[in-house]
Structures are given as structure tokens and as C-alpha cells.
Amino acid sequence: MPVRSGERFFSYNNHDHRHSGIGLHTPASVHFGTATEVRALRQQTLNAAYTAHPERFGNRRPQPPKLPAVAWINQPSQEALIQTA
């Protein structure tokens, strides 16, 4: 059975595409709880790059983007958020 283009899109979007709104992680990484580990590995890579060539970074040590506290596809209204609290 051929793979539908929608299936390809959602697989790519959820497992391969890194989203700026979630710290350049994939939705799957955030959902399955691996984003913190991935961020730590990114920091190790940035530390090595800084150690090898600090002149590339000016006076600032590089850091990977922070993970947001919450992320929404469609943010609920304030009324809906109040009702669930």
C-alpha cells in the first residue's frame, strides 16, 4: 500500500523537523521526554566548539535554546484554562 502524502508530512513534522517554538526540538522528542537529554548533548557540543574556537563566540558562551514551560498547537482560551485549573 502506498504511503499517503499526509502520512509523510506528519511523520516528518513530528520526528524530523525541529520547531523553533519548542527549543529546536521535534514534537516527538518533547512528547517522549528526551528533549532534556538532547539539550544536554547539544550543550556538550557547544562547549567543545567554544573551547576549540572561543573567538567565534565573542565574550559569550553559547547555549542551546531553552525549552518552553508549555507549548500549544492551538492555545486554549483564558476561560478554558481557568476551568481546568
N, C-alpha and C positions, 0 to 999 in steps of 0.2 A: 504494500500500500504506500503510495507517495506521501511524503511529508507536506502538510499544508504550509503555506507561507506564514500564516498566523502562528503556527506552532514554532516555526523557525524564529520568528520575531520575538515571541515571548521567551523562548529558551535563551536567545542571545541577550535580551534585555535583562533577564533575571540572573544569568550565570556568567556573562562575559562583559557586558557594558558597565563601566564604573560611573556612578552617578555623583555629580558634584554636591547634591543636597544631602548625601549620606557619607561625606568624607572620602569620596572617590572609591567607595566600596561597591560591590554588587549587592543587589537586594538579597540574593541567596546568602551571601556572607553575613549580612546583618541579621537576617531571619534565623539562620542556624547557629549564630553566636560565635563565628570565627573572626569577626571584624576586629576585635581587640587584639587577637594574636597576629593578624595580618598587619595591623598598625604598628605593633612592636617590631615585627620583622622589617617593615619599612623604615622605622627609626634606626635600626641597626645599619641598614644600607646607607641612610643619610649620614649617620655618624662616621662610617668608613669614608664616604665621599668628602666629608668635611675635614677629616684627619689627613687625607691624601692631598687635598687642594683647598685649604681654608680661604685662599684669596678669591675663590669663586663666590663666596657667600658674604663678603663684606665683614661686618662686625657681628653678624647674627648667625647662630647655629640653626640649621634647617630643622623643621619639624613637619611631620605629615599632617594633613588636615585633621581637625578634631571631629569626633563622631558627635552628631547632634543628640540631645537628650531624648527627643521624639522626632519622628518623621511621618509624614502623611502623604498619601496619594491624593486624597481629597479631604482636606481638613474639615472636621465636623463644625457645625455652628457652635457659638458660645453656649446657646441654650442646651444643645445636646451634650456638650462637655459637662455642664453643670449638673444635668440629670444623672450622668453616670458616675459622678464623684461621690 
